[in-house]
Amino acid sequence: MATSDINNAWRVESPCVRKCTLDSDDVCVGCYRSIDEICAWGGADNEQRRAILLQASARRETKTRRA
């Protein structure tokens, strides 16, 4: 099995925590994905989903430091 097959064998789960409210930057206050990332999620492959998760994680760190 090729590495790409292994990476896509299991779908990366959505980080949605059902707290869907966008802040003034159009970022969800629950999962920290932007509205564009949320819309793209359904059609994204695992590599794209992992990239979205990394961006959301960085966004979470930045926003929680400010609070």
C-alpha positions, -999 to 999 in steps of 0.1 A, spaced: 0 0 0 14 34 -10 19 61 17 -8 82 1 -32 53 4 -24 49 41 -28 87 47 -62 86 32 -74 53 46 -91 71 75 -109 103 70 -96 132 92 -126 140 115 -141 174 116 -131 196 146 -166 209 149 -179 211 185 -213 224 175 -207 258 189 -211 274 154 -208 312 159 -185 334 138 -165 362 154 -158 395 138 -130 379 117 -154 352 103 -138 326 125 -158 300 144 -155 305 181 -159 267 186 -134 251 162 -114 282 151 -118 275 114 -125 304 90 -158 304 71 -138 295 39 -122 265 57 -156 254 70 -171 255 35 -141 237 20 -140 209 46 -165 186 29 -146 185 -4 -111 185 12 -88 154 12 -70 144 43 -39 165 34 -60 196 30 -79 188 62 -47 185 82 -36 218 68 -69 234 79 -65 219 114 -30 233 117 -42 268 107 -71 265 131 -48 254 159 -25 283 153 -55 307 152 -67 292 186 -33 298 202 -32 334 190 -68 342 200 -66 326 234 -33 345 242 -51 377 236 -79 369 260 
